[in-house]
Amino acid sequence: MNIKKGDNVIVVTGKDKGKEGKVIKTFPTSSKVIVEGLNIRKKHQKPSRSDQKGQILEIASPMNVSNVMILDPKTGKRTRVGKKEVKGKKVRIAKKSGVEIK
């Protein structure tokens, strides 16, 4: 999986197509990511104590990693991710500009 926590991504398909956000959490085994403020669903929560009220929470749910692409740090457009060895370390690079992704 080429996308990691903290990466800026853009959604390429689905109901949030075209929206950008930051990756909060990744699930490599199921190839899913949670993007901040996107793919929101509502969860109805009952009161847990007698003095508490019930509420409706808005939660960002996971989306498939194939539905998002990483943003190029140089141009701000979507790009594919490549790997390159620099000083004995493997780093991720943006395919469009060749800039290292941090």
The 8 nearest C-alpha neighbors of each residue, nearest first, counted from 0:
[[1, 2, 27, 30, 3, 64, 25, 31],
 [2, 0, 3, 80, 91, 81, 69, 64],
 [3, 1, 0, 6, 69, 4, 64, 25],
 [2, 4, 6, 5, 1, 25, 22, 0],
 [3, 5, 22, 24, 23, 6, 25, 2],
 [4, 6, 22, 21, 3, 23, 7, 24],
 [7, 5, 22, 21, 4, 3, 8, 2],
 [6, 8, 21, 20, 70, 69, 22, 5],
 [9, 7, 69, 70, 68, 20, 19, 21],
 [8, 10, 19, 68, 67, 18, 17, 11],
 [9, 11, 67, 16, 17, 18, 12, 66],
 [12, 10, 16, 67, 66, 17, 9, 68],
 [13, 11, 16, 66, 10, 14, 15, 67],
 [12, 14, 16, 15, 11, 66, 10, 38],
 [13, 15, 16, 12, 38, 10, 17, 37],
 [16, 14, 13, 18, 17, 10, 37, 38],
 [17, 15, 12, 10, 11, 13, 14, 18],
 [18, 16, 10, 11, 9, 15, 19, 12],
 [19, 17, 16, 10, 9, 15, 20, 37],
 [20, 18, 9, 8, 10, 17, 7, 21],
 [21, 19, 35, 8, 7, 34, 9, 22],
 [20, 22, 7, 35, 34, 6, 5, 8],
 [23, 21, 34, 5, 4, 6, 24, 33],
 [24, 22, 33, 34, 4, 35, 21, 5],
 [23, 25, 33, 4, 22, 32, 26, 34],
 [24, 26, 32, 27, 31, 4, 33, 3],
 [25, 27, 31, 28, 29, 30, 32, 24],
 [28, 26, 30, 29, 25, 0, 31, 32],
 [29, 27, 26, 30, 31, 25, 0, 32],
 [28, 30, 27, 31, 26, 63, 32, 25],
 [31, 29, 27, 64, 28, 26, 63, 32],
 [30, 32, 63, 64, 26, 62, 29, 61],
 [33, 31, 25, 61, 62, 24, 64, 26],
 [32, 34, 61, 24, 23, 22, 60, 62],
 [35, 33, 22, 21, 37, 23, 20, 36],
 [34, 36, 21, 20, 37, 23, 22, 33],
 [37, 35, 59, 34, 39, 20, 38, 58],
 [38, 36, 39, 34, 35, 59, 15, 20],
 [39, 37, 59, 60, 40, 15, 36, 62],
 [40, 38, 59, 37, 58, 60, 57, 36],
 [41, 39, 58, 57, 59, 38, 42, 60],
 [40, 42, 57, 56, 58, 55, 43, 39],
 [41, 43, 56, 55, 44, 57, 40, 58],
 [44, 42, 55, 54, 56, 41, 45, 53],
 [43, 45, 54, 53, 55, 42, 46, 56],
 [46, 44, 53, 47, 43, 54, 52, 55],
 [45, 47, 53, 52, 51, 48, 44, 49],
 [46, 48, 45, 51, 49, 53, 52, 44],
 [49, 47, 51, 50, 46, 52, 45, 53],
 [48, 50, 51, 47, 46, 52, 53, 45],
 [51, 49, 48, 52, 46, 47, 53, 45],
 [50, 52, 48, 46, 49, 47, 53, 45],
 [53, 51, 46, 54, 50, 45, 49, 48],
 [52, 54, 46, 45, 44, 51, 55, 43],
 [55, 53, 44, 43, 56, 52, 45, 46],
 [54, 56, 43, 42, 44, 41, 57, 53],
 [57, 55, 42, 41, 58, 54, 43, 44],
 [56, 58, 41, 40, 39, 42, 55, 59],
 [57, 59, 40, 39, 60, 41, 56, 42],
 [60, 58, 39, 38, 37, 36, 40, 33],
 [59, 61, 38, 39, 58, 33, 62, 40],
 [62, 60, 33, 32, 31, 59, 63, 38],
 [63, 61, 31, 32, 33, 64, 60, 66],
 [62, 64, 31, 65, 66, 30, 32, 61],
 [63, 65, 31, 66, 67, 30, 32, 62],
 [66, 64, 63, 67, 68, 30, 31, 62],
 [65, 67, 64, 12, 11, 63, 10, 68],
 [68, 66, 10, 11, 9, 65, 64, 8],
 [69, 67, 8, 9, 77, 78, 10, 70],
 [68, 70, 8, 77, 78, 7, 9, 71],
 [71, 69, 77, 8, 76, 75, 7, 78],
 [70, 72, 75, 76, 73, 74, 78, 77],
 [73, 71, 75, 74, 70, 100, 98, 93],
 [74, 72, 71, 75, 96, 98, 76, 70],
 [73, 75, 76, 71, 72, 96, 70, 77],
 [76, 74, 71, 70, 72, 73, 77, 78],
 [77, 75, 70, 71, 74, 78, 72, 73],
 [78, 76, 70, 69, 71, 68, 9, 75],
 [79, 77, 71, 69, 70, 95, 93, 94],
 [78, 80, 94, 93, 81, 69, 68, 77],
 [81, 79, 93, 94, 92, 91, 78, 1],
 [82, 80, 92, 91, 94, 93, 79, 83],
 [83, 81, 91, 90, 92, 89, 80, 84],
 [82, 84, 90, 89, 85, 91, 81, 92],
 [83, 85, 89, 88, 87, 90, 86, 82],
 [84, 86, 88, 87, 89, 83, 90, 82],
 [87, 85, 88, 84, 89, 90, 83, 99],
 [86, 88, 85, 84, 89, 90, 83, 82],
 [89, 87, 85, 84, 86, 90, 83, 91],
 [88, 90, 84, 83, 85, 82, 87, 91],
 [91, 89, 83, 82, 84, 88, 92, 85],
 [90, 92, 82, 100, 81, 99, 83, 80],
 [93, 91, 99, 81, 100, 98, 97, 82],
 [92, 94, 97, 80, 98, 95, 96, 71],
 [93, 95, 97, 79, 80, 96, 81, 92],
 [96, 94, 93, 97, 78, 79, 71, 98],
 [97, 95, 98, 93, 94, 73, 71, 74],
 [96, 98, 93, 94, 92, 95, 99, 81],
 [99, 97, 96, 92, 93, 100, 73, 72],
 [98, 100, 92, 91, 101, 93, 97, 90],
 [101, 99, 92, 91, 98, 93, 72, 90],
 [100, 99, 91, 6, 90, 92, 72, 5]]
